[in-house]
Amino acid sequence: MPSVGKVKDYAALQKKLDLPDMEYEATLAAKESALRGFYRSFEPDAAYLQWETAQQHWLPAYAAFCCRRDGVEDRGYYGFVQYHLHRQLSAAVARLQSKGIALKGDLPIGMYLHSADVLERPELFDTSVQAGAPLMSLRPKARTGDSPPTTGSAWKPMDTNGGENACNTWRSTSPLSG
């Protein structure tokens, strides 16, 4: 949160939430409250507007999905959050790269059935089957299997060289590729 702004009573909040067993709901509620507070005073600058314009291929659908999921109407908040996540991750990647460390991305194999990706591009997913996280018996509190796997057609444009084209496609389009 420090990269977004100062959180009132941060030290006390950190002490309250820094427990051996993380209280996810309380932590998420504290972060959500702080982010909404920052968003209320947010004035988009040129850097944000440039980033937002470059994200038009996914951001509107994602923001609409979040609004439906959360029962709210203000799509701008989700762009604000994604922008700050982008800035934080970009800074972390730059720092790692300055030390000669590469950060690898991940290609989705299964997706949440009601995710923005599945709702926006259903033809890329086989929603007639579902795949769960592995070893569910070892993680009883984990989300159960409700993830439709991507269809073979989703990979065909990228996978014509044993996966190498998929990696090249990711490298050429990812802001993380440096």
C-alpha positions, 0 to 999 in steps of 0.5 A, a space after each residue: 500500500 505504501 506505493 499508493 499512499 499513506 494509510 491512517 494508523 498503518 502501524 496499528 493495523 499492521 500489528 493487528 493483522 500480522 498474525 501467525 495465522 493470517 486473517 484473510 477476510 480482515 486483511 482484505 477488508 483493510 486493504 479494500 477500505 484503504 484502496 477505496 479511500 485512495 480512489 475517492 481522491 484519485 485524479 487520473 494523470 497522463 501516465 494513468 490515462 496512457 496506461 488505461 488506453 493501452 489496456 482497452 483490450 481487456 480492462 473494460 470487460 474485467 471492470 464490468 465483471 468485477 462490478 457484477 461480482 461485487 454488486 457495484 457500478 463504479 468501473 473506474 475503481 477496478 482500473 485504479 486498482 489494476 493500474 497500481 498493481 501494474 506499477 508495483 509489479 513493473 517496479 518489482 520486475 525492473 528491480 529483479 532484472 537489474 539483478 539479473 533475475 528473470 520473472 516467469 509468467 504463467 499461462 492459464 490452463 483452467 479458469 474460473 467458470 464465471 471469470 471475466 475471461 470465460 464470460 468475454 471469450 467463451 469460445 476459448 474454454 471448454 465449459 462442459 468439463 471442469 478441472 480442480 486444483 491438484 491434491 485437494 485432500 491436502 488443502 481442504 480449504 482450497 476452492 473446489 474444482 470449477 475451472 473450465 480448461 482452455 480448448 485446444 483451439 485457444 492454443 493452436 495460434 500460439 502452439 505450432 513449435 512445441 510451445 515455443 511460439 506461445 512463449 514468444 507470443 507472451 514475450 512479445 506482448 507482456 509488459 513483464 518481458 522487459 
